[in-house]
């Protein structure tokens, strides 16, 4: 578990975007998302400009479009919510293709879809060009509380361990002919969940004792990695939020 931990969102590469320090990219994406949210929803052209901006970053990073699009499926529940807004929202009604829709609801749906899609796309692009360990180190460099960094690190490193334990328990149930087919099997699944919790808790105790035996005293040792980012790296990372700032200001003025 001490080795690097890869995740499914990451796409290995050697592009200029991959080479940027993680904390620079985190700060850039955070500022970009804030500017997208601050843009008035009536400035429709601005959201198109944001999309072109992200497409340019994706092209520079050489991440395949299919990789990005398939991982943006997490947005589907928000899309479903946005589609319902024009039907359930109050306010002035207009007729579109024979349907009576709420005008404020249409603007609300557009607001959720445009800003949510851009935010998800920026986050997926960040995760596709930055390793998970690098993201955690980047958060630490941005002065995220040390305790939260440790919790996130342990969660990431041992999530796969717990998933593997679940897989073994499922295999054991299947080898005994069990297959959940209805509410009458929920009791067995509940007992399996309880057993998984106990096993995870016991494993956590063993890991904690092992850490104590190696000198752990409540804080992790300093991370080994690259030093502070150079000014040129900050400048390249700032290209995204600075351009987005110009678009946001124009969106309010025009």
C-alpha positions in Angstrom: 0.0 0.0 0.0 3.0 2.3 0.2 3.3 2.4 -3.6 1.6 4.8 -5.9 -2.2 4.5 -6.1 -3.7 4.9 -9.5 -7.3 5.6 -10.1 -9.7 5.0 -13.0 -10.0 8.7 -13.9 -6.3 9.3 -14.4 -5.0 9.1 -18.0 -1.2 8.7 -18.0 0.5 11.1 -20.3 3.4 13.5 -20.8 1.6 16.6 -21.9 2.3 20.1 -20.6 -0.9 19.9 -18.5 0.3 16.6 -16.9 3.6 18.2 -16.1 2.1 21.1 -14.1 2.2 20.8 -10.3 -0.9 19.5 -8.7 -1.5 22.4 -6.4 -1.3 24.8 -9.4 -3.9 22.9 -11.3 -6.1 22.6 -8.2 -6.0 26.4 -7.7 -6.7 27.0 -11.4 -9.7 24.7 -11.6 -11.1 26.1 -8.3 -10.9 29.7 -9.6 -12.3 28.6 -13.0 -15.4 27.0 -11.4 -16.0 30.0 -9.2 -16.0 32.3 -12.2 -18.3 30.0 -14.1 -20.8 30.1 -11.2 -20.5 33.9 -11.0 -21.4 34.3 -14.7 -24.9 35.5 -15.3 -27.1 32.8 -16.8 -28.4 35.2 -19.5 -24.8 35.4 -21.0 -25.3 32.3 -23.0 -22.3 33.1 -25.3 -20.0 33.1 -22.2 -20.7 29.5 -21.4 -19.9 28.5 -25.0 -16.6 30.4 -24.6 -15.9 28.4 -21.4 -16.6 25.2 -23.2 -14.1 26.2 -26.0 -11.6 27.0 -23.3 -11.9 23.6 -21.7 -11.7 21.9 -25.1 -8.5 23.7 -25.7 -7.0 22.5 -22.4 -8.2 19.0 -23.2 -6.5 19.2 -26.6 -3.2 20.3 -25.0 -3.4 17.6 -22.4 -4.0 15.0 -25.2 -6.7 13.3 -23.2 -9.1 11.4 -25.5 -12.6 13.0 -25.7 -14.2 9.6 -25.1 -12.3 9.3 -21.9 -13.7 12.6 -20.7 -17.2 12.1 -21.9 -17.7 8.6 -20.4 -16.5 9.9 -17.0 -18.9 12.8 -17.1 -21.8 10.4 -16.8 -21.8 11.2 -13.0 -23.8 14.3 -14.0 -26.8 12.4 -15.2 -28.9 12.8 -12.0 -28.4 16.6 -12.2 -29.5 16.5 -15.8 -32.7 14.7 -14.8 -33.4 17.3 -12.2 -32.8 20.2 -14.6 -35.1 18.6 -17.2 -38.0 18.6 -14.6 -37.6 22.3 -13.7 -39.5 23.8 -16.6 -42.5 21.6 -15.8 -42.7 22.1 -12.0 -41.4 25.7 -11.6 -43.8 28.5 -11.1 -43.9 31.8 -13.0 -44.9 33.0 -16.5 -45.6 30.1 -18.9 -44.6 29.8 -22.5 -45.4 27.2 -25.1 -42.5 25.2 -26.6 -43.3 22.5 -29.1 -46.8 22.3 -27.8 -45.7 22.0 -24.1 -46.5 24.6 -21.5 -43.3 25.4 -19.7 -42.2 27.8 -17.0 -39.9 30.6 -18.3 -38.1 30.9 -15.0 -37.9 27.1 -14.9 -36.2 27.1 -18.4 -33.6 29.6 -17.2 -33.1 27.6 -14.1 -32.6 24.4 -16.1 -30.2 26.1 -18.4 -28.3 27.5 -15.4 -27.9 24.1 -13.7 -27.0 22.3 -17.0 -24.5 24.9 -18.2 -22.7 25.5 -15.0 -22.9 21.9 -13.7 -21.6 20.5 -17.0 -18.6 22.9 -17.1 -17.8 22.2 -13.5 -17.9 18.5 -14.0 -15.8 18.7 -17.2 -13.2 20.8 -15.4 -13.0 18.4 -12.5 -12.8 15.3 -14.8 -10.0 17.0 -16.8 -8.1 17.7 -13.6 -8.5 14.1 -12.4 -7.5 12.8 -15.8 -4.2 14.7 -15.8 -3.3 14.4 -12.1 -2.5 11.3 -10.1 -4.5 10.7 -7.0 -1.5 10.9 -4.7 -0.4 14.1 -6.4 -3.9 15.6 -5.8 -3.6 14.8 -2.1 -0.1 16.3 -1.9 -1.4 19.3 -3.8 -4.2 19.9 -1.2 -1.5 19.7 1.5 0.6 22.3 -0.3 -2.5 24.5 -0.4 -2.7 24.4 3.4 -5.6 22.0 3.7 -5.9 21.0 7.3 -3.5 18.1 8.0 -6.1 15.9 9.7 -8.4 16.1 6.6 -5.4 15.3 4.3 -4.7 12.2 6.4 -8.3 11.1 6.4 -8.5 11.5 2.6 -5.2 9.7 2.2 -6.2 6.7 4.2 -9.6 6.6 2.6 -8.1 6.5 -0.9 -5.4 3.9 0.0 -7.8 1.5 1.7 -11.0 1.9 -0.4 -9.7 -0.8 -2.8 -8.9 -3.0 0.2 -12.5 -2.8 1.4 -13.8 -3.3 -2.1 -11.7 -6.5 -2.5 -13.1 -7.7 0.9 -16.6 -7.2 -0.5 -15.7 -9.1 -3.6 -14.4 -12.1 -1.6 -17.5 -12.1 0.5 -19.7 -12.0 -2.6 -17.8 -14.9 -4.1 -18.2 -16.9 -0.9 -22.0 -16.3 -1.0 -22.2 -17.3 -4.6 -20.1 -20.5 -4.0 -22.8 -21.5 -1.5 -25.6 -21.0 -4.0 -26.9 -17.7 -2.6 -28.2 -15.0 -4.9 -30.2 -12.0 -3.7 -33.6 -12.0 -5.6 -35.9 -10.1 -3.3 -36.7 -8.6 0.1 -36.5 -12.0 1.8 -32.8 -12.0 1.2 -32.2 -8.5 2.6 -31.4 -10.1 6.0 -28.4 -12.0 4.6 -27.2 -8.8 2.9 -27.5 -6.9 6.1 -25.5 -9.5 8.0 -22.9 -9.3 5.3 -22.7 -5.5 5.7 -22.3 -5.9 9.4 -19.5 -8.5 8.9 -17.8 -6.2 6.4 -17.9 -3.3 9.0 -16.4 -5.5 11.7 -13.6 -6.8 9.4 -12.9 -3.2 8.2 -12.7 -2.0 11.8 -10.4 -4.8 12.8 -8.2 -4.2 9.8 -8.1 -0.5 10.7 -6.9 -1.3 14.2 -4.2 -3.5 12.9 -3.0 -0.8 10.5 -3.0 1.8 13.3 -1.0 -0.5 15.6 1.5 -1.1 12.7 1.8 2.7 12.2 2.4 3.3 15.9 5.1 0.7 15.9 6.8 2.6 13.1 6.8 5.9 15.0 3.4 7.5 14.0 2.5 10.2 16.5 -0.6 11.8 15.0 0.9 13.4 12.0 2.4 12.0 8.7 6.0 12.6 7.8 6.8 15.4 5.3 6.0 14.3 1.8 8.8 13.7 -0.6 8.3 15.2 -4.0 8.8 18.3 -6.1 9.5 21.6 -4.4 7.5 24.8 -4.7 6.2 25.6 -8.1 8.1 28.0 -10.3 6.7 31.3 -11.4 6.5 30.0 -15.0 4.4 27.0 -13.8 2.0 29.3 -11.9 1.8 31.6 -15.0 0.9 28.6 -17.2 -1.7 27.4 -14.7 -3.2 30.9 -14.4 -4.0 31.0 -18.2 -7.3 29.2 -17.6 -8.7 31.3 -14.7 -7.4 34.6 -16.1 -9.1 34.0 -19.5 -12.2 32.8 -17.6 -12.1 36.1 -15.6 -12.2 38.1 -18.8 -15.1 36.1 -20.1 -17.0 36.5 -16.8 -16.5 40.3 -16.8 -17.6 40.6 -20.4 -20.7 38.5 -19.5 -21.7 41.1 -16.9 -21.0 44.1 -19.1 -22.5 43.0 -22.4 
